[in-house]
Amino acid sequence: MKKIYRLLIVLTGGLTLLGCSSDYFDVNTPSGAATEDQLRMNDLLGPSIYHTVLAQYWAERSFGNYTQYFTGQTGEALGQTEIASTWSNTFLYALPNLKVIWEKAEDQQAIHFRGVTKVLIAVNLGLATDSYGNIPYTEASMGVENTKPVFDEQELIYTIISDLLDEAIADLQAEDTSDFVPTESDDLIYRGDMDKWLRAAYTLKARYQLHLSEVNGIDAALAALESLENGFTSNADDFQMEYTERTLNPWYSREVLARSTGNDHDKIGDQLVSYMNGNIYAFENSALAIDPRLPVYAENADGEDAEWKGYVSGGQGASSDGTDANTSFAEGGFYSSIASPVVVISYAEALFIKAEAEFLANGGTATSTGASQAAYEAYLEGIAANMDKLEVDGSLYLADGAIAVGQDNLMLHHIMKEKYIANFLNPETYVDFRRYDFSDEVFLALELPLNNVDSEFPGQWLLRAQYPSSEEIRNPENVQLNKQSPVIPVWWDQ
């Protein structure tokens, strides 16, 4: 029996991107309906990757406000969110298409295709469960055979993610003698390079292992370090999707194009700017006025030589000194230009995972001072890798005493501050904030939005997304069984 529901998703969400290449977004949905049997794995891989990355973008549209990378147009702090577009991109588009690819890969013994598919499923599940907690998977993507899937506990989802990545690693290491492989035109991440997919699987495994630092303690750090031994080795390994001048980067559309046309957009937050302009981490070298990455992220309405003032969350347009803020997304910014990439996980993040894991494995805590040589070296290497990625000169910054604090003076907040900067516009930062309970000892000067006292949850941080209202209509019983207040932590944060 054909899975009609899933096939509809493939046709409406997938075939708009059929034959993915430099103009993969421009292919129109065909007037004649293709069946599932007529679709090739290569036809479906590009759409699956596209929706996987788009789910990341939509999550960050909300979570980036929570982590104070940015505020609303006049400094607004966001309240509770459904991130409905993340849900739809994950459960209505990416996962159904990936299930079809997996089934075809099994039939055709396309081992590498199967490995890539498992990595992508793990990425989708990771984002979804970290956002909502319990989510449907074991009964999901079954179409009309089951339109009301049960929600799996987050602990089980984490086991599934780990198993998927282990299986993907085995598949990607194995010899593939089939005639079916991801190609440069349909693999929008690594252009058919299976060695990079393999390193991505190991690096993602380390990320999810470290997520369990509250659950597994020091074992989480040790497991992450073991995985990283086979993980990313340079910026060339970064898991990211490039956009083009014909297929606009969504951050450009939201922050630059919308601003220029008088539509709603966001402003760069004070938490980020204050980490990069010397306000919180005062530079010792007078020649170093700002972190050289700041103009790559933001632009200063008063001119680059003026003091950079970010928007305080909930501050109605004010900066932390009470004067008007002046920072917007940079029009030609690394992440906000027409053809900028959207990054899922990077080499720099891998190095900060290593720095944090080494710090914790050596007995470090949120307030302890001093680290192993391995932790300190990974911390500095993470900064250098991010500088190189953004193509800025970081030599003065890396040599400054505010950054080059020395192995004996390294604290967790140094590592997490640099990871925060390097992971700009990545929803992974929301995981970091929750893992450390929004601690102002780990994220210096972090405060609740100024208007939090007037919110639905005064004095409390928002800790999860709510299930979309559309899902409550489609699957009401299972949504109600799993629905939690947005201030209740997810499983790994309890």
Residue pairs with C-beta under 8 A, 6 or more apart in sequence:
1 145
2 35
2 36
3 36
3 142
3 143
3 144
3 145
4 143
4 144
5 143
5 144
5 147
6 36
6 96
6 99
6 100
6 141
6 142
6 143
7 35
7 36
7 143
9 92
9 93
9 96
9 97
10 36
10 39
10 44
10 47
10 96
10 97
10 100
11 29
11 33
11 34
12 29
13 47
13 51
13 92
13 93
13 97
14 39
14 43
14 44
14 47
14 48
14 93
14 97
15 27
15 29
15 30
15 34
15 39
15 43
15 47
16 25
16 27
16 28
16 29
16 47
17 24
17 25
17 27
17 46
17 47
17 50
18 27
18 30
18 43
18 46
18 47
19 27
19 43
19 46
19 185
19 186
20 45
20 46
20 47
20 50
20 185
20 186
20 188
21 185
22 244
22 246
23 244
23 246
23 247
24 46
24 50
24 185
24 188
24 247
25 50
25 246
25 247
26 246
26 247
36 100
39 100
40 104
41 101
41 104
41 105
41 108
41 110
41 113
41 180
42 180
42 182
42 183
42 185
42 186
43 186
44 97
44 98
44 100
44 101
45 101
45 113
45 116
45 182
45 186
45 187
45 188
46 185
46 186
46 187
46 188
47 93
47 97
48 93
48 94
48 97
48 98
48 101
48 117
48 120
49 120
49 187
49 188
49 189
49 241
50 188
50 241
51 89
51 90
51 93
51 94
51 97
52 89
52 90
52 94
52 120
52 123
52 124
52 344
53 188
53 241
53 342
53 344
54 85
54 89
54 250
55 85
55 86
55 89
55 90
55 94
55 124
55 127
55 128
56 86
56 127
56 342
56 344
56 426
56 427
57 250
57 251
57 342
58 83
58 85
58 86
58 89
59 83
59 86
59 127
59 131
59 427
59 465
60 425
60 426
60 427
61 83
61 85
61 254
62 78
62 81
62 83
62 465
63 83
63 131
63 427
63 429
63 430
64 70
64 266
64 425
64 427
64 429
65 71
65 72
65 76
65 77
65 78
65 266
65 313
66 78
66 430
66 433
66 461
66 462
67 271
67 420
67 429
67 430
67 433
68 269
68 270
68 271
68 272
68 313
68 446
69 268
69 269
69 271
69 272
69 424
69 425
69 429
70 266
70 267
70 268
70 269
70 272
70 311
70 329
71 77
71 266
71 267
71 269
71 311
71 312
71 313
71 314
71 315
72 78
72 264
72 266
72 267
73 264
73 265
73 266
73 267
74 267
74 316
74 317
75 267
75 311
75 312
75 313
75 314
75 315
75 316
75 317
75 318
75 325
76 314
77 313
77 314
77 449
77 450
77 451
77 452
77 455
79 455
79 456
79 462
80 456
80 462
80 465
80 466
80 486
81 462
81 465
81 466
82 465
82 466
82 467
82 468
82 469
83 131
83 465
83 468
84 468
84 469
84 470
86 127
86 128
86 131
86 465
87 128
87 132
87 467
87 468
87 470
87 471
88 468
88 470
90 124
90 127
90 128
91 128
91 136
91 140
91 141
94 120
94 124
95 121
95 124
95 137
95 140
95 141
96 141
96 143
98 117
98 120
98 121
98 124
99 141
101 113
101 117
102 114
102 117
102 118
102 121
104 110
104 113
105 111
105 113
105 114
105 117
105 180
106 114
108 178
108 180
109 177
109 178
110 176
110 178
110 180
110 181
111 171
111 174
111 175
111 176
111 178
112 171
112 172
112 174
112 176
112 181
112 182
112 194
112 197
113 178
113 180
113 181
113 182
114 171
115 167
115 168
115 169
115 170
115 171
115 172
115 174
115 194
115 197
115 198
115 201
116 168
116 172
116 182
116 187
116 194
116 197
118 164
118 165
118 167
118 168
118 171
119 164
119 165
119 168
119 197
119 200
119 201
119 204
121 164
122 161
122 164
122 165
122 168
122 201
122 204
122 208
123 204
123 344
125 135
125 137
125 157
125 160
125 161
125 164
126 161
126 204
126 207
126 208
127 427
128 135
129 135
129 154
129 157
129 158
129 161
129 490
130 211
130 427
130 430
130 431
130 490
131 427
131 464
131 465
132 464
132 465
132 466
132 467
132 490
133 154
133 464
133 482
133 484
133 490
133 491
134 151
134 152
134 153
134 154
134 157
134 482
135 151
135 152
135 154
135 157
136 149
136 150
136 151
136 152
136 475
136 478
137 152
137 157
137 160
138 149
138 150
138 152
138 156
138 160
139 146
139 149
139 150
140 149
142 149
147 474
147 475
148 474
148 475
148 477
148 478
149 475
149 478
150 478
151 478
151 479
151 481
151 482
152 160
153 491
154 490
154 491
154 492
155 491
158 208
158 211
158 212
158 491
158 492
161 208
162 205
162 208
162 209
165 201
165 202
165 204
165 205
165 208
166 205
168 197
168 201
169 198
169 201
169 202
169 205
172 194
172 197
172 198
172 201
173 198
181 192
182 190
182 192
182 194
183 191
183 192
184 191
184 192
187 193
188 241
188 242
189 196
189 197
189 200
189 239
189 240
189 241
190 196
190 197
190 200
196 236
196 237
198 230
199 230
199 231
199 232
199 233
199 237
200 232
200 237
200 239
200 345
202 227
202 228
202 229
202 230
202 231
203 227
203 228
203 231
203 232
203 237
203 239
203 345
203 350
203 353
204 239
204 345
205 227
206 223
206 224
206 225
206 227
206 228
206 231
206 350
206 353
206 354
206 357
207 224
207 345
207 349
207 353
207 428
209 216
209 220
209 223
209 224
209 227
210 220
210 221
210 224
210 353
210 356
210 357
211 220
211 431
211 435
211 492
212 220
212 492
213 220
213 221
213 360
213 435
214 435
214 492
214 493
214 494
215 491
215 492
216 223
218 360
218 361
220 357
220 360
221 356
221 357
221 358
221 360
221 361
222 357
222 361
224 353
224 354
224 357
225 354
225 357
225 358
225 361
228 350
228 353
228 354
228 357
231 350
232 238
232 346
232 347
232 350
233 347
234 347
234 385
235 346
235 347
235 348
235 385
235 388
235 389
236 347
237 347
238 341
238 343
238 345
238 346
238 347
238 389
239 343
239 344
239 345
239 346
240 341
240 342
240 343
240 344
240 346
241 341
241 342
241 344
242 339
242 341
243 249
243 250
243 252
243 338
243 339
243 340
243 341
243 342
244 338
244 339
245 338
245 339
248 257
248 338
249 335
249 336
249 337
249 338
249 339
249 340
249 341
249 342
250 342
251 329
251 335
251 336
251 340
251 342
251 425
252 336
252 337
252 338
252 340
254 265
254 266
255 265
255 266
255 328
255 329
255 336
256 265
256 329
256 331
256 336
256 337
258 264
258 265
259 265
259 328
259 329
265 328
265 329
266 329
267 310
267 311
267 325
267 327
267 328
267 329
268 297
268 298
268 310
268 311
268 327
268 328
268 329
269 310
269 311
269 312
269 313
270 309
270 310
270 311
270 312
270 313
270 315
270 319
270 320
270 325
271 310
271 313
271 443
271 445
271 446
272 297
272 298
272 310
272 420
272 421
272 424
273 279
273 294
273 298
273 308
273 309
273 310
273 319
273 327
274 280
274 310
274 320
274 445
275 281
275 291
275 417
275 420
275 421
276 290
276 291
276 293
276 294
276 297
276 308
276 421
277 289
277 290
277 291
277 294
277 307
277 308
278 288
278 289
278 290
278 402
279 320
280 444
280 445
281 402
281 403
281 417
281 444
282 402
283 289
283 400
283 402
284 400
284 401
284 402
285 396
285 399
285 400
285 401
287 396
288 396
288 397
288 400
290 308
291 397
291 421
292 387
292 392
292 393
292 394
292 396
292 397
293 386
293 387
293 390
293 392
293 394
293 421
294 308
295 304
295 330
296 330
296 333
296 334
296 390
296 392
297 329
297 330
297 333
297 334
297 335
297 336
297 424
298 308
298 310
298 327
298 328
298 329
298 330
298 333
299 327
299 328
299 329
299 330
299 331
299 333
300 306
300 308
300 326
300 327
301 326
301 327
301 328
302 326
306 326
308 326
308 327
309 319
309 320
309 321
309 323
309 324
309 325
309 326
309 327
310 319
310 320
310 325
310 327
311 317
311 318
311 319
311 325
311 327
312 318
312 319
312 320
312 325
312 450
313 449
313 450
314 449
314 450
314 451
314 452
315 325
315 449
315 450
315 451
316 450
316 451
317 324
317 325
318 324
318 325
319 325
319 326
329 336
330 336
331 337
333 340
334 340
334 389
334 390
334 391
335 341
335 342
335 343
335 424
335 425
342 425
343 425
343 426
344 426
345 426
345 428
346 385
346 386
346 389
346 422
346 423
347 385
347 389
348 382
348 383
348 385
348 386
348 389
348 422
348 423
349 382
349 419
349 422
349 423
349 426
349 428
351 378
351 379
351 381
351 382
351 385
352 378
352 379
352 382
352 415
352 416
352 418
352 419
352 422
352 423
354 374
354 375
354 378
354 382
355 375
355 376
355 378
355 379
355 382
355 415
356 375
356 412
356 415
356 416
356 419
358 371
358 372
358 374
358 375
358 378
359 371
359 372
359 375
359 410
359 412
359 415
361 372
362 371
362 372
362 375
364 370
364 371
364 375
364 412
365 412
366 412
366 413
366 436
366 439
366 441
366 442
367 411
367 412
367 441
368 411
368 412
369 408
369 409
369 410
369 411
370 407
370 408
370 409
370 410
371 379
371 407
371 410
372 407
373 407
375 407
375 410
375 415
376 406
376 407
376 410
379 410
379 414
379 415
379 418
380 398
380 404
382 418
382 419
382 422
383 394
383 397
383 398
383 403
383 418
383 422
384 394
384 398
385 422
386 418
386 421
386 422
387 393
387 394
387 397
387 398
388 394
397 403
398 404
403 414
403 418
405 411
405 414
412 442
413 441
413 442
413 443
413 444
416 432
416 436
416 442
416 443
417 443
417 444
419 429
419 432
420 429
420 432
420 443
423 429
423 432
433 443
433 446
433 461
434 463
434 489
434 490
434 493
435 492
435 493
436 442
436 443
437 493
438 446
438 461
439 446
440 446
440 447
448 459
448 461
449 455
452 458
452 459
452 460
453 459
457 486
457 487
460 487
461 487
462 486
462 487
463 486
463 487
463 488
463 489
463 490
463 493
464 484
464 486
464 488
464 489
464 490
465 486
466 483
466 486
467 479
467 482
467 483
471 479
472 479
472 480
